[in-house]
């Protein structure tokens, strides 16, 4: 069983689809073993668009104060999620990262935490939708160096 599991979360219910699978894996495959789960939230919105005279838009970075607010909200979210995962043998670590490329941030965190497994939800898009929006899960699977458990979420 993996001893260090990285779980990227985006703050949505869809993104949390892998949580129950990981809990089940731990209870069935590693009962009584010490497991460390790192919950990661990547803040990807580092710029916002504002109206510019003449009808255009200009993209400007968020201020440090605004980013601090986003980080605080992300930490609070991860703390709420982590309470459902904690038991006597599971350690949960919460991390917040800021990056314009979430897949790269996940892969970097995978290396930093020496993760044995990345478990994440995927929207399960295919065809043109996947081409247009890309797939963070796909890029993590292809760019990382450890196995990736992808749980297809059910969108309503």
C-alpha positions as CSV (number, residue, x, y, z in Angstrom):
1,X,0.0,0.0,0.0
2,X,1.2,3.5,-0.7
3,X,2.4,5.3,2.4
4,X,2.3,8.8,1.0
5,X,-0.7,9.8,-1.1
6,X,-1.0,13.2,-2.8
7,X,-4.6,14.4,-3.4
8,X,-5.1,17.5,-5.5
9,X,-8.4,19.2,-4.8
10,X,-10.0,22.1,-6.6
11,X,-12.6,23.1,-4.1
12,X,-15.5,21.4,-5.9
13,X,-17.6,18.3,-5.1
14,X,-16.5,16.9,-8.4
15,X,-12.8,17.4,-7.4
16,X,-13.5,15.5,-4.1
17,X,-14.7,12.3,-5.9
18,X,-11.4,10.5,-5.1
19,X,-11.7,11.0,-1.4
20,X,-14.0,8.1,-0.7
21,X,-11.9,5.8,-2.9
22,X,-8.7,6.6,-1.0
23,X,-10.5,6.1,2.3
24,X,-11.7,2.7,1.1
25,X,-8.2,1.7,-0.2
26,X,-6.6,2.6,3.1
27,X,-9.1,0.7,5.2
28,X,-9.0,-2.4,3.0
29,X,-5.4,-2.6,1.9
30,X,-3.5,-1.0,4.8
31,X,-5.5,-1.4,7.9
32,X,-3.4,-0.3,10.9
33,X,-0.6,1.0,8.7
34,X,0.6,4.6,8.9
35,X,-0.4,6.6,5.8
36,X,0.3,10.3,5.1
37,X,-2.2,12.1,2.8
38,X,-1.2,15.5,1.4
39,X,-4.2,17.5,0.3
40,X,-3.2,20.1,-2.2
41,X,-5.1,23.1,-3.5
42,X,-3.5,25.0,-6.4
43,X,-4.6,28.6,-6.8
44,X,-4.5,29.2,-10.5
45,X,-6.1,32.6,-10.8
46,X,-3.2,34.9,-10.4
47,X,-4.6,37.6,-12.7
48,X,-7.9,39.2,-13.3
49,X,-9.4,41.2,-16.1
50,X,-10.6,44.8,-15.6
51,X,-12.3,47.1,-18.1
52,X,-10.0,49.5,-19.9
53,X,-11.1,52.7,-21.5
54,X,-12.1,52.2,-25.1
55,X,-14.1,49.1,-24.3
56,X,-11.1,46.7,-23.9
57,X,-10.0,44.6,-21.0
58,X,-6.6,44.5,-19.4
59,X,-5.2,41.7,-17.3
60,X,-3.6,42.6,-14.0
61,X,-2.1,40.5,-11.2
62,X,-3.9,40.2,-7.9
63,X,-2.3,42.1,-5.0
64,X,-0.5,40.2,-2.3
65,X,-3.4,41.0,0.0
66,X,-5.9,39.4,-2.4
67,X,-3.7,36.3,-2.9
68,X,-3.4,36.0,0.9
69,X,-7.2,36.0,1.1
70,X,-7.3,33.2,-1.5
71,X,-4.7,31.2,0.3
72,X,-6.5,31.6,3.6
73,X,-9.8,30.4,2.0
74,X,-8.0,27.4,0.4
75,X,-6.4,26.5,3.8
76,X,-9.8,26.7,5.5
77,X,-11.3,24.5,2.8
78,X,-8.5,21.9,3.1
79,X,-8.8,21.9,6.9
80,X,-12.5,21.1,6.6
81,X,-11.9,18.2,4.2
82,X,-9.0,16.9,6.2
83,X,-11.2,16.4,9.3
84,X,-13.1,13.6,7.5
85,X,-9.8,11.7,6.7
86,X,-8.1,11.7,10.0
87,X,-7.8,8.6,12.1
88,X,-5.2,7.2,14.5
89,X,-2.9,5.9,11.7
90,X,-3.6,8.6,9.0
91,X,-1.7,11.9,9.0
92,X,-3.2,14.6,6.8
93,X,-1.0,17.5,5.6
94,X,-2.6,20.5,3.9
95,X,-0.7,22.5,1.2
96,X,-1.6,25.5,-0.9
97,X,0.3,26.4,-4.0
98,X,0.0,29.3,-6.4
99,X,0.7,28.6,-10.1
100,X,-0.7,29.4,-13.5
101,X,-0.2,25.7,-14.4
102,X,-1.9,23.4,-12.0
103,X,-0.5,20.2,-13.5
104,X,3.1,21.4,-13.0
105,X,2.3,22.4,-9.4
106,X,0.9,19.0,-8.7
107,X,3.9,17.2,-10.2
108,X,6.3,19.4,-8.3
109,X,4.4,18.7,-5.0
110,X,4.5,15.0,-5.9
111,X,8.3,15.2,-5.9
112,X,8.6,17.5,-2.8
113,X,6.4,15.2,-0.7
114,X,8.0,12.0,-2.1
115,X,4.5,10.7,-2.9
116,X,4.0,7.1,-3.7
117,X,0.6,7.7,-5.4
118,X,-1.4,10.7,-6.7
119,X,-5.2,10.2,-6.4
120,X,-7.4,12.7,-8.1
121,X,-10.7,13.2,-9.8
122,X,-11.2,13.8,-13.5
123,X,-14.1,15.3,-15.3
124,X,-13.9,12.5,-17.8
125,X,-14.1,14.8,-20.8
126,X,-13.2,13.5,-24.2
127,X,-13.0,14.7,-27.8
128,X,-13.2,18.4,-28.5
129,X,-14.0,19.3,-24.9
130,X,-10.8,17.7,-23.7
131,X,-8.8,19.3,-26.5
132,X,-10.2,22.7,-25.8
133,X,-9.9,22.7,-22.0
134,X,-7.0,20.3,-21.6
135,X,-6.9,17.8,-18.9
136,X,-4.9,18.4,-15.7
137,X,-5.3,14.8,-14.7
138,X,-3.9,13.6,-18.1
139,X,-0.9,16.0,-17.8
140,X,-0.2,14.8,-14.2
141,X,-0.4,11.1,-15.3
142,X,2.0,11.7,-18.3
143,X,4.3,14.1,-16.5
144,X,4.6,12.6,-13.1
145,X,6.8,9.7,-11.9
146,X,4.4,7.8,-9.7
147,X,1.1,5.9,-10.3
148,X,-2.0,8.1,-10.6
149,X,-5.4,6.9,-9.4
150,X,-7.9,8.8,-11.5
151,X,-11.5,8.7,-10.3
152,X,-14.0,9.8,-12.9
153,X,-16.5,12.1,-11.2
154,X,-20.2,12.0,-12.1
155,X,-21.3,15.5,-13.2
156,X,-25.0,16.3,-12.7
